[in-house]
Amino acid sequence: MSIDIYVCWTVERRSTKGRLDMRVTKAQAEQNRAHIVATASRLFRERGYDGVGVAELMAAAGFTHGGFYKHFRSKADLMAEASASGLSQTVARAQGLDPADFVERYVSREHRDGRSDGCTIAALGGDAARQPADIRTEFAAGIENLLTALQPQGDTPGDADQRAARMMVIDMLAHSVGAIMLSRACPDGSPLADEILDVCRKEILASLAQVNSDQLAASSPET
């Protein structure tokens, strides 16, 4: 009987140790996956979805090519997850900024030249339009979250003021993204690339100032 008890205790101890090892391995696997996603997000923004292959991407992350399929079913799955990650970074950076501050930072040479760390919408929006629906769905969610982050708070949901504020933010974001994309399409350091940014930033800020002026006038007791 004592032998049976010893055998059972030994099996249980080994089983418990095995579960512990599995938990540690799973935690490390999750860290590795997150690192691969972060690396892919930067490389895709820098080179486009088709500009970097799985083998190169895994090497940049410090892993072998064969390890890719332990984490992802396909490159398309990684593209969708990396896009979501990059979009969430853009939303986080926009938190707490009013539209004018956002434009000053966004429509800038620093942003234009920093593709790998910049906005995923400007870097990959053109590519995303030709990708499967799951990637475009991630972009739609990311854009919606960014609009929410930039829209002035305090309006009653569904009222005319909130709708006007949303229209303003959509217009501002579309012009800002377009300015970066046009500027990047020109040769690096070309006068036109800088001119596009300067003109667009000035015009967007002027438009925002006019909207604010009109809102103040509309809310004035004298009106």
Disulfide bonds with the S-S distance in Angstrom:
none
